[in-house]
Amino acid sequence: MQKSEINGPERDFHHPYTPYKIQLDFMTALYDTIEEGKIGIFESPTGKISQILNGNRQTDPSGKSLSLICGAMTWLRDHQSLSRLNLFQNSDQDDSEPAWVREYHMNMVKEQHMRKYQQLEARIRRVREIEQREKARVQSQKWLGLSDEIRGHSKRVKGSDKNTDESSKFIVEDWDSDTEDITSADNNVDGNSNISSEVQGLLKKLTRQTGNRDNEEEEEDGFDDEVKIFYASRTHSQLSQFVQQLRLPRFPPSELYQSESTLRHVPLSSRKQLCIHPTVSRLRDLNAINDKCTELQQNPVDRRCPYMMNEREVDDRVKSRDFRDRVLSDIRDIEEMSEIGNSMSVCPYYASRGAVQMCEVVTLPYPLLLQSSYRKALSISLKNQIVIIDEAHNLLDAITSLFSMAISYSDIVRSRSCVETYLAKFSKRLNGGNKVYISQIIRLLNVLERFLVGFQGSNGTEVSQNDVLLKDGVDTINIYKIDKYLEKSKLARKVESYATHVVESAIANDKENKTKKTRPIASVPVLSKIMSFLMALTNPSNEGKVFFEQANGDRYMKYLLLDPSFHFKSIVEEARCVILAGGTMEPVGDYMRYLFPYMPIERIRMFSCDHVIPNENLGAWTVATGPTGIDLTFTFDRQQIDMIGQELGRTIANLMFVVPDGMVIFFPSYKYMDEVCLCWKKKLPNASTTIWDQIAKRKTIFQEPRDSSQVESILSSYAQVLSDSSAAQQPGKTRGAILLAVVGGKMSEGINFSDSLARGIVMVGLPFPNAKSADMVAKRRYVERMAYDQTKEKEFALLKVQYADETAIPPYKIAAMEDTCRQEAEVASRDYYENVCMRAVNQSIGRGIRHATDYTVIIFVDSRFGSPRIQNKLPKWIRERMTSGSTADRTIGGVLRNVREFFKTK
């Protein structure tokens, strides 16, 4: 892996503030990584001051988001400039040719490229002119009172006949099992299903070229091959923060885009964020929202979603383009997209896609980028594009979560019942191809049901994929064809919609119990869920494992993805450049081993910038023993929790005397925090008060809630106490506050505790995941096997060099090689386990220092933090500032002296 060295030319990155040296280095390294088409792992520990906790809305110039924006956009605008086109210095030219010949060639190439982009701008202008004419045409029709009548007539013609059977909407289109294609209304130009698909495609093409549109009114797609920046982050709030930063810099127009100088941006999101239909947007579940939206689109015209634009109608097309132009006219947030959609009565979820082609920056959440099905649905191509993934410390877990799934026995039974009911109802109206595939689906569901009923095993027992796929003749069914059939026919949604219709009709007819019954059928298309699970089983066994679980009276099969590199590889191979960015990316080794194992090390650039704070503004110490000399090693041991909890309480009570203002204390889990708090509230023998009361007398105690809806109020109260300086000066009143939080909880990420909000960060113990869980056991076995195989390949290659004939290798050498492989596998497994823990630790401890003048102390309360192996997994900017000394320095007394001296200078 290449460590980035900054020796390149100075560039103007158009930063809105005066950037620090480390920010210039960050932007330069980012620019060079994009230019060279490499993978970049970028670590920048600083960030924006929290607006939730601080009233001050000023943004600190050291923010990572601004560095990403300025570095990437500067490259993009330079890339659009003529001076950056290396074709003008064509290496194929013969240096022996006269200078005038070389100059003529350069001018010719320059003119060709200039003409290309001039034509592109001309096409943009022509599209705008066409849109203006269409808009004027629609407005004139409305002025004459014709538009509504024409539109109404059109919709009446397209609408279903009142005499049509209402259940027709649930029937899938005819399926030809021989050609395996669907003859649908969209592919049927004149309504004659006897016309071949090739002829229909040709007719559609001719219709687009010669029908109902002026010759010059051709769809323009000149932006398809233009380089864009795709920026992804994990949460909606993180994307909103990025958009706010995107508005700050001002970039000059490039030579090729003089008339298009404004930064063009479009935010993409799910229906949950963008749907404006009053009924659908009130639903809380994403699957329910998706399903209801699809149902509204399938309704007859008079009951269809009024915000969905039909591109075949001129006035709808005008409204869609107006929406696109308004989106591109400024840098918009998701909330603004919804506001524009509401004001124009246009669905922002679908209409926003039209802006992607013409924009320079696309912001989107992880799932829309990481899942190829979403990219396909949004017509997103990443070929030669710039992909920036922020908060990338989450990436490995996010990919694993997205592609792991579970199905239950109740899911299977319900799905089989719904499909059988559907087939019984519509059997006479379905053609042979549909019946064949639906029968095969029922057969698959029956096999899965019998398998789960008969499976003997405890929770976490591994299930062989072959035992599922090769049972009862399932191997004779082509699962890939079934999956394609479900995708094309939309059978899963139609089955779900019909089942819901049956239940709702029964409720409506049962007047006595109408108010007592609730809809028992969920909105999630369970058949699609089961099919996704079956498709996952077809993956190679080394990519994922299946486990059996039993809970709440139900039986489950759970597929766990083990190899995240498989699903990320398509992004890496398509994109020009992939940037992983985060406040802390340590431990970096996991990305190399588990995300880019196939990538040559020279193609990866690692850049880690130091913190902007001076060394004296951060103190970091390990507390290995408490006030009474008890060793502080935190494990969830019932027999020791009271003793070690009390020792922790005494340690905190001592620290609060030397740490001013706010202290944030991170516990390994909610359960451990609750146990410790109970311990603190117990009255000790020969003590007049509890540890809890001793702490509360000095600082107000706040505790992270399990309920997300209460987080903001707790944070506000915490901040209010700390801002009440008058109370702190009164005798007997609080001199600050303590916030008890959880690693990996709601306050360990995305919340910035700057300034007085956290003059001290205390990390209690090491938050290791459950080593005995089926997931962790499977992951560690996968890591061990990977390390074993890689070591064996390397060691065996060395032996073959030493011994020309493989058969001549002595047995003791083979045995030694096997021992080396096993040792490396054990080290890799332990390393992976520790890395999972330390990524969570690093996210939590990085919350407390957020700008150049900030200062804080970080106290690691656990003897294991004194281990060099654990310390090497801490962020570089913390690791280099950690005080190293004798064992005595890790006692609470030694640490208290150091902390007192630290704050004396502040």
Secondary structure, DSSP 8 states (H G I E B T S, - for coil): -EE----S-------SS---HHHHHHHHHHHHHHHHT-EEEEE-------TTT-S-----TT-HHHHHHHHHHHHHHHHTSGGG-GGGG-TTS-TTS-HHHHHHHHHHHHHHHHHHHHHHHHHHHHHHHHHHHHHHHHHHHHHTT-HHHHHHHHHHHHS--TTS-GGGGGS---EETTTTEE--TTT-SSS-TTS-HHHHHHHHHHHHHHSSS-TT-----TTTTS--EEEEESSHHHHHHHHHHHTS------TT-TT--S--EEE---HHHH---HHHHT---HHHHHHHHHHHHHS-GGGS-TT---TTSHHHHHHHHHHHHHHHTS---HHHHHHHHHHHT--HHHHTHHHHTT-SEEEEEHHHHH-HHHHHHTT---TT-EEEESSGGGHHHHHHHHH-EEEEHHHHHHHHHHHHHHHHHHGGGS-HHHHHHHHHHHHHHHHHHHHHHH----TTEEE-HHHHHTSTTGGGS-HHHHHHHHHHH-HHHHHHHHHHHHHHHHHHH-TTTTTT----S-SS-HHHHHHHHHHHHTS-TTTEEEEEEEETTEEEEEEEE--THHHHHHHHHHSSEEEEEES---STHHHHHHTSTTS-GGGEEEEE---SS-GGGEEEEEE-B-TT--B------HHHHHHHHHHHHHHHHHHTTTS-EEEEEEES-HHHHHHHHHHHTS--TT-SS-HHHHHHHHSEEEE--SSGGGHHHHHHHHHHHHH-HHHHHSTTS--EEEEEEETTSTTSSS----GGGGSEEEEES-----TTSHHHHHHHHHHHHHHHHHHHHHHHHHHHHH-SSGGGS-HHHHHHHHHHHHHHHHHHHHHHHHHHHHHHHHHHHGGG--STT--EEEEEESGGGGSHHHHTTS-HHHHTTB----GGGGBHHHHHHHHHHHHHT-
